């Protein structure tokens, strides 16, 4: 599995988390609370966490190409929801989460 993470500073982390999850819940089996969410795309998974003034996006996919696709989908939708104050989204390679 390939993993990446983006940490976004915003005044609306929980609002954006919920908007993203509700948006994708129309077509996917999304699971979320105001603090955490999981969006299971066909090409990979995005896990979201809202704490304080930070929205953390953690993406995983089978290969690097699929990882870029998931990052792109999440990023494009977040930018649409945050159009008044567009976030600076920088993806970095991450280690897999410990189970």
N, C-alpha and C positions, 0 to 999 in steps of 0.2 A: 504494500500500500504506500501511496505517496500522500504527504500531509503538508498543509500550509496554514498560516494563521495571519490574521490582520487585526490590529487593535486600533480602534477608532475612538478618539475623544470627542464627545458630543454632550450637549445638555439634554438629549432625548434618547438615551440608549434603550430603555425599556419600550418606549413608544415605537422606535424603529424595529426592534426585535419583534414586537407583536404585529406590526404592519407587514413585515416580511412573511412571518409565519401564517397570518390570516390570508394573505394574498395567495401563497402556494397551497394552503389547505383546501382550496377549491378543487385541486386536481391530485394532490398528494396526501399521504397519511402523515401529516405533520403533528408533532407533539410539542406543546409549549405552555409556559407559565410566563408571568411578567419578567422573570429573571433568567429563564433558560428556554432554549428551543432546539428542536432537531428537525431538519428538512431532508427527507430521504429522496434525492433525485435518482433517476435511473442510472446516471453516470457517476454518482458519488453522493456523499453526505455532507451537509453543513450543520455544525453545531454552533449555537449562538449563546452568549452569556452577557447579561447586562448587570454591571456593578458600578455604583457611583456615577461617574461621568464617562464611563468606558463601555463600548460595545465590542466584544471579542467575537470574531468569526473564525471557526476552525473547520477546515475542509479536508476531506480525505477522498481518494479515488484510487482505482486499480493501477493507473499509470499516469504519467506526466501530462499527456494530452487531455485525458478526461479531467484531471485536476484543474487545468487551465479553463476548461469548459465550465466547471462548477463555479470557479472563482468569477468568471465573466458573468454568468447568470445572476449570481448573488450581488455582485458589484453594480451591474446595470440597474437592477431593481432598487437597491438601496439608494443610488444616486437619484432615481426618480422620486422616491419618497422624501428625500432630504434636499429637494431642489432649492429651497430657500437658503440653506447653509450647506452646500455640498461638502461631504466629508473627504478627507484625504485618505484614500485606501491604498495601503502598501502591503502586499502579500510577501511573506517570508517563509522559507522552508522551515518545517517544524518536525520534531520527533513525534512518533506516535504516543498517544496517551497511555499511561500504565493502566492495566485492568486489575 
